[in-house]
Amino acid sequence: MTVIALLFGVVAHQAAANAQGPLVFNHVTVIDATGHAPKPDSAVVIAGERIIDMGEAKNLRVPKDAEVVNASGKFLIPGLCDMHVHDATSEYFGVPTDSMYRLYLANGVTCVRDSAVTITHRAQLTGAKVELEAFEANAAL
C-alpha cells in the first residue's frame, strides 16, 4: 500500500514555494484519523500554508493555476507524531540530527517529543531558534 503523508508544514511550504499556484492532490483516498471511514476519490487543495478545500474529486472545483497531482491508488493522511524519541543521542551514535529529521519527514512524522533533552538543550544542540506552543508535563505523571 502506498501512502502519501500529508505533512502539513512541509507540503504546505512546498505549495507556497510553487510559483504556479495551489497544489491539488486529486483522486486520492483521504484517511482523516478521526475514526471515520476512508474517503476514496477525494481531492485536497493546498494554498500557501493552508488546506483551503477538500471533498469528492468529481465535485471539487480545481483552481485554474493549480499544480495537480494524480494520486489515484494513493492515500493521504495527517502528519504523524512520535511521542518518544531520543534525538539528542543520535549524534553520539554518529547520525547527524538533521538526517534524523529528514528520516522522520520521509516517513510521515511531522512532530516529535524528544525524551532525552529539554527544549533549551535542543536549541543549543541544533543552533535553532525554538518557537513552541507547548504544555509542560505534569510532574506527577
C-alpha positions in Angstrom: 0.0 0.0 0.0 1.4 3.4 -1.0 0.8 6.2 1.5 1.3 9.9 0.8 1.8 11.5 4.2 0.1 14.9 4.5 3.0 16.8 6.0 1.1 19.9 6.9 4.2 22.1 7.3 6.3 20.5 4.5 3.6 20.1 1.8 2.1 23.5 2.6 5.5 25.1 2.4 6.1 23.4 -1.0 2.8 24.7 -2.2 3.7 28.2 -1.1 7.0 28.0 -2.9 5.2 26.8 -6.0 5.0 29.9 -8.3 2.3 28.1 -10.3 -0.3 28.4 -7.6 -2.1 26.0 -5.3 -1.3 22.3 -5.0 -4.1 19.7 -5.5 -4.0 16.0 -4.7 -6.7 14.6 -6.9 -8.4 11.2 -6.8 -6.7 10.4 -3.5 -8.2 8.3 -0.6 -8.2 10.6 2.4 -7.8 9.0 5.9 -8.5 11.8 8.3 -7.7 10.0 11.5 -11.0 10.8 13.2 -12.3 7.3 13.1 -14.5 7.9 10.0 -14.2 5.6 7.1 -11.6 6.4 4.4 -12.9 8.8 1.7 -12.0 7.4 -1.7 -11.7 9.5 -4.8 -11.2 12.8 -2.9 -9.4 16.0 -3.8 -7.4 18.2 -1.4 -6.4 21.8 -2.3 -3.5 23.4 -0.6 -2.6 27.1 -1.0 0.2 28.8 0.9 0.3 27.1 4.3 -3.3 26.0 4.5 -5.6 23.3 3.2 -8.2 25.5 1.6 -10.6 22.9 0.3 -11.3 19.2 0.2 -14.1 17.0 -0.9 -15.2 14.5 -3.6 -12.9 14.8 -6.6 -15.9 15.0 -9.0 -17.5 17.9 -7.1 -14.4 19.9 -6.1 -13.5 23.0 -8.2 -9.8 22.9 -9.0 -8.2 26.3 -9.3 -7.0 27.1 -12.9 -3.5 27.9 -11.7 -3.1 24.7 -9.6 -0.5 22.1 -9.9 -2.5 18.9 -9.9 -1.0 15.6 -8.6 -2.9 12.5 -9.8 -3.0 10.5 -6.6 -5.1 7.6 -7.8 -4.3 4.5 -5.8 -2.6 6.6 -3.1 -3.6 7.5 0.5 -3.4 10.9 2.2 -3.1 11.0 6.0 -2.4 13.7 8.6 1.2 14.0 9.8 2.2 11.5 12.4 3.7 12.4 15.9 6.3 10.2 17.5 6.0 10.9 21.3 9.1 9.1 22.5 12.4 9.8 20.7 15.9 10.4 21.8 17.3 12.6 19.0 20.0 14.2 21.2 21.7 10.8 21.4 21.7 10.3 17.6 24.9 12.4 17.3 26.5 10.1 19.9 25.9 7.2 17.5 27.2 9.1 14.5 23.9 10.0 12.9 23.6 13.8 12.3 20.4 15.2 13.9 19.3 16.8 10.7 19.5 13.4 9.0 17.1 12.0 11.6 14.7 14.9 11.0 14.8 14.1 7.2 14.0 10.4 8.0 11.1 11.4 10.2 9.6 13.6 7.4 10.2 10.9 4.7 8.2 8.5 6.9 5.3 11.0 7.5 6.4 12.0 11.0 5.9 15.8 11.3 6.4 16.2 15.1 8.4 14.5 17.8 8.7 14.7 21.5 12.3 14.3 22.5 12.5 12.4 25.8 16.3 12.9 26.1 16.6 16.7 26.3 14.9 19.9 27.4 13.7 22.4 24.8 16.6 24.8 25.8 19.1 22.0 25.3 17.6 21.1 21.9 18.1 24.7 20.8 21.7 24.6 21.9 22.3 21.3 20.1 20.8 22.4 16.9 21.6 26.1 17.0 17.9 26.6 16.1 15.6 29.3 17.2 12.9 27.4 19.1 9.3 28.7 18.8 6.9 26.4 20.5 3.3 26.2 21.7 3.7 23.6 24.4 2.4 22.4 27.7 4.7 21.1 30.4 4.0 17.6 31.5 2.5 17.3 35.0 5.3 16.3 37.4 3.0 13.7 38.9 2.8 11.9 35.7 
